[in-house]
Amino acid sequence: MKYFFTALLALASAWPTSAQRFQTPQIRKHIEFLASDDLEGRGTASLGEVRAANYIASAFREIGLKPAGTNGYFQPFQISMGIDGEAHDVTGRNVVGFLDNGAAKTIVIGAHYDHLGKGFQGSSLSPDSKNKIHNGADDNASGTAGVLELARYFAGNNVREKHNYLFIAFSGEELGLLGSKHYVAKPTLPLNTFPAMINMDMIGRLDEQKGIIVSGWGTSKVWGKLIPDLAKRQKLKYTVDSSGVGASDHTSFYLKNIPVVQFFTGGHGDYHKISDDPDKINYEGEARILTLIAELLEGLDKETSDPEFLTAGSPHSGTTTSNFKVTLGVMPDYSYTGKGLKIDGVSKARPAEKAGILVGDIITKLAGEPIGSIYDYMEILGKHEKGQTVEAELQRGSETKVVRVTF
């Protein structure tokens, strides 16, 4: 497949528009299937998730990718999930396909394909949402469609790049990045062969005035070197967020010291609601974003060295999406449902690490204010300035500790 249709592709390469690479009808086909009522919201470990996984695996097979899971294209993982107040062990599954160019290094291209199911998983924002299908067209059928179409493009472009590509559709993201955490804990290819990871989460609602949000900007200088000109070519406005830590699957790779970048078209009124449907997707906009990502991958292939990993400390000096002047440098455990902020990752040389905060700690108070949820934590952060020192009260197992944090 990789070296087929040579004459056709040579002809297509002469066309200057984004349509030459990414056709909106194909993007629409993926999203309309994945976000159909038949799949009942693709809740992790549900029949809808299995059907979505089968669809993705079938597309990988048709494209010509090699199976790169632990069971063919699938990488099952066990999770414990509360259902009607009772804990049950269930199975989610990542879907993994490998484009082998015979290279030593492999770039990961990923997106999560799970969503909130029928309102019993994750955090629905629709009133009376239980037993109502949450189709998740933007979140994240749009990113999954991006994985499939990027795979199709690079498998059929008649070029042997200097990198291999590993395409991963993650499940369990809505429950706390569970699929990507499982992948980096039990990778099917060595993590030290991954020079970069590109993530797509909600790329289907491009607003021309707002543009796209690029996260992970500070994890490598290469993003600032390549992306500005590529965005200009696609006439895409963009803002940046330096951090490699966020509420999506790129975080799992960043915490393994892998440069990451995520593309996101921003929040909207249908986020985590039953109204996130395919008819609201900007298909032409998604095609332009995929063209930018394809050109970014081609740009990485032309670099003389692999991207250098950087600990993303302070926000980038340019425009940033962050409203906070300070940060702890932690990744919250988004699957935690108790009181407080449970810590799932601690970034090196950041305030939390310097204060002695560890993975597994639950911060119950910050600056004297109680933390009931992540939203309380974000509100408290917004009140502080760099250089201030505050106390953080935390639970570590059965022990209560108080540490001093300097922002």
N, C-alpha and C positions, 0 to 999 in steps of 0.2 A: 504493500500500500504506500509505503514511504517514497518509493521511487516510481510510482505509476502515474499515468496521465501527464507525462512530461510536456507534450506539446500544448495541451490545454492550459496547464499552469504557466507555461512561458507566455502564452497569449494573455492570460489574466494578469500577469505581472506588469503589463503595460498600462493597465487601467489605474487612474490616480485616486479613485474614491475608496472609502472604507468598505464598500460593498464587495470589492474584489476579494476580500478575505473573509468577511463575516456577513452572512446573509440574514436579514431580519426574519424571514419565514422560518428558518431553521431554529433560531433562538426562540421564536414564538412557539414552535412545536414542542420544544423541551419544556418550556415554562407552563404551557397549557396542560401538558400531561402531568408534570410533577405537582402542579397546583390545582389539579382537578378534584372535585368532590369525591371521586372514586378512591383517591389515596387517603382521604380522611385526615389530612393535615400532617402526614408523615411523622407521627410521634415515634420517638425512639422505642425500638423493640415491638412496634405494632405491625400488623399486616401491611399497612400502608407504607411503612418504612421498608419492609421486605420487597414490596413491589417496586418502590422507587430504586432500591439497590439493584434489583434485577434489570431495570431499565438502563441504569448507568453502566452496569457490567456488560449488557448487550451492546451498548454503544461503544464501549471500549473495545470489545471483541470485533465489532464491525469495522472500527477505525484501524485496527491492527496492533493495538497495544498488547504487550505481554502481561499475563496475570502476575500481580506482585503483592497479593495478600498472603495470608497463611492457609487459606482454603480457596484456591483459584484466585479470582479477583477480590474475594471477600476476606476481611480481617475481623472475625467476631471478637467481641469483648463482653465480659460479664459486668453487670451493674446491679446494685440493690436499689429498688425504687419503691416508694410508698404509694400504695393504691388503696384508696378508701381506708386509710389509717393503718394498713398492714404492710410490712416490708416483704417484697418479693424479689427474688433473683431472676433477672431477665437478660436477654442477649441483644445487644446492639451490634452494628456491623459497619466498619469502614469499607469503602470500595476503592481498590488501588490498581492502577494500570501504569505500565512502564514503557516508555519510548526509548529503546536502546540504540544509541548512536555509537556504541563501542567506546565511549569516553570514560575517563577516570572519575569525573565529577557529575553530579546529578542535581538539577534544580527542581525543587518541589513547587507544584502549582496546585492550590487547594481551595476548597469551599465546603461549608457544611450543607448537607441536604435535608437534615431533620428539621421539624418545626414543632408546633405546640399540640399537634394531634387534634383531639376534640375538646381541648381546654383543660385537660386533667394534668398536663405536663407544662413545665415552664411557668411563665408569668403573663397570662392573658390580661390585656387591658380593656377588653370588651366587658360590659356589665352582663351579669347572668350568663357567663360564657361556657359553663359546663355542658358537655354533650353537644356543643356546636363546633362545626368544622372550621379550623383555622388553616386556610389554604397556603399562606406564606408564599405568595408569588414573588414578592421582592425579597422576603426573608425566609429561605434563601434559595428559592428555585432560580432566581436570577444569577446568583453566583455559581450554582451547579451547572446551569446552561453555559456559563462562561468557561468552566473547566472542560466541558464536552467539546465546545467549539474551538477552544485553543488546542485541545488534543487533536481534533480533526485537522486543523490547519497545519500544525507542525508534523503530523504524521504524513501529510500529503503534499508538502511543499517542495519535494525533490531536492532537499538540502540536508547534508549530514552536518549538524551543528557540532560545536566543540564540547557541548554538554549533552548528557542524557536528560530526560524529563520524566518526573514521577508525578502522575496526576492522582490526587486523592480527594474523594468525596467523604467527608467526615460525618458521622452521626454523633448524637449525644451532646452537641454544642449547646443546645438550649438548656441542658441540665448541668452545665458547668464545664464545657470544653472536654467532655469525657472521651470522645473519640480521638481527638488530637493528642490528649495526654497519654492515652493508651498507645498511640502510634509511636511517640517519642520514647516511651518507656520500653516498648518492644518493637523496634523498627524492623522492617523487612529488608532494608538496605542500611549500611552503616551510616550513622549520623555524621561522622567526620568526612563523608563524601558529599555532604550537602553544602554548597557555597552560599545558597540563598533560598528563601521560601517566599512565594508570592501568594497572597490570600485575597479572596473576593467575597465580601459579605455585604449584601444589599447593594447591587450595582444597577438596579432596574428603574430608578426614579430620577434620572438626571434632570435637574433644573438648570437651564442655561445660565441664569443669573448667579446661582449659588455654586455651580460647578461640582467638582468631586473633592472628597476628603482623602488625603494620602497619609496613612499612619505608618509608623516605623521609620520615619525620615531620618531620625538620628542614629539608627542602628548600623548605618554604613554611609560613607561619603558618596558612594556611587549613585545613590538615589538622587541626590541634589545635582550630581553631574549630568545625569541622563534625562531625568523626567521633565525638567522645564521645557526643553526644546521639543520633546515629543508631545507634551500637552499643547504647546503653541501650534504645532502642526495639525492637531485635531481640533483646534479652537476650543479647548476645554479650560475653563477657569479651575483653579484648584487652591485649596488651603492645606496646610500640613500640620501634623502632630508628630513631635519628635519621638514619643515613647514607643517602645516595642511591646509594652504591656497594655492590653485592652480586652474588651469583652468578646474576643473572637479567637479563632484557632491559631493565628500567627503567634500569639502569646506563648503557646506551648513550645514552639521552635525557638523563639527569642530566648527563653529561659534555658535553652541548651546552647546558647552562644552562637546562634545562627542568624545572620542578617535577615531581616524580614521587611516586607512592605505590604500594606493592605489598601485596597481600593473600596470606596464606600460613597454612595451618592447622598447620604444624609437621612436623618429621621423625617417622619411624616405622620400625618394623622391616622394612618391605617396601621402603624407599627404595632405588632402583637395583637391585632384585632381581627375579627372575622371578615373584615372588609378588604384585607390585603389580597386582591384578586388580579388575575392576568390582564384584565382590560385596562388596568391603570399603569401598566409597564410602558416605559419609553424605550421601544425596541431599537429605534435608530440611535438613540443615545447610548444604549448598551453596546451596539456594534462599534461605535467610536471608542468607547472605553476599552473594548477588547483589542481594537487596533493599536491603541497606545500600549497595552500590556504586551502584545506580540512584538511590537517594535522595541519595547524595553528588554524583552528576552533576547532579541537579536542584537541589541546594544551590549548586553552583558556578554554575549558570545564574542564580541569584537574586543572586549577588554583584554589587556595583556596579563592580568592577574585576577584572581578571585576577589570578590568584594571583601574588604576588611571589616571584621565585626567590631562595632563600637558599643560600649554601654551607653544607652540613650539617657543621659543625665538631665540636663535642663532642656526646655523647649527650644526648638530651632529658632534662630534669630529672625526668621521671616514670620509671615502670618501663621498663627497657630489656632487650632480649634479649641484649645484648652482655655477654660475660664479661670483656672486656678494659678496662683502665683507660686504655690508650694505643692509638694507631693511627698508621700512617705516612701515611694519606691517599692510598693507591694502589689501583688496580684491577689485580689479577693477570690475566695472559693465561692463561685456563683451557684453552686449546688447546695450550699449551707443554708438551712432554713431557720436556725435558732437566732437568739438575740446576739448582737455584736457583729463584728467583722472578722470572719475567719480567714487566715492568711494561707494562701496556696502557693505563693512564690515571693521571694525577697530578692530584689536587684542588688548587685554588688555596689558597694561604695555609696549607697543612698542612705537617707536618714534612718530608715527602719533597721537596716543592717548595722549601722553605726551605733544604734541604741540597743542592739542585742535582741531585736524581735526575730522570731524563728518561724519557719513553716509549721503550721498547725496551731499557732497561737490564735486566740480569739480576743481582739481588742474590744473591750466593753465601754471604755471611756477615753476620750481624747480632749485635752485641754479642759478637763473638768466637766465635759458634757457627755451624757450617755449616748451610746451608739446602739440603736435598735436595728438598723439596716444599713445597707450601703449608701442609701440616700442621706441618712443622717451624717455619715462619714463625709460625703461630698459637701454637704452644707457646712460642716465644721471646717474643712480645708479652705473653703472660700473666704473664711474670716481671717486668715492668717497671712503673714508676710515672710519672705525669706529672712533667715537669721533669727527668727523667734524660737524660743525653747519652751516646750510644753510637756506636761506629763501625760503618759499613756498608761492606762490600767488594763491589764490583760489577764486572761486565764491560760495557764499552761498545764494541761491535765487537771489535777485537783488543786493546783497551786495558783494563788493570785499574786501577781507581780506588778510593780509600778516602775516604769523606765522613763527616762528623760529623752525627748526627741528634739533635735535641733533641725529646723527646716532649712 
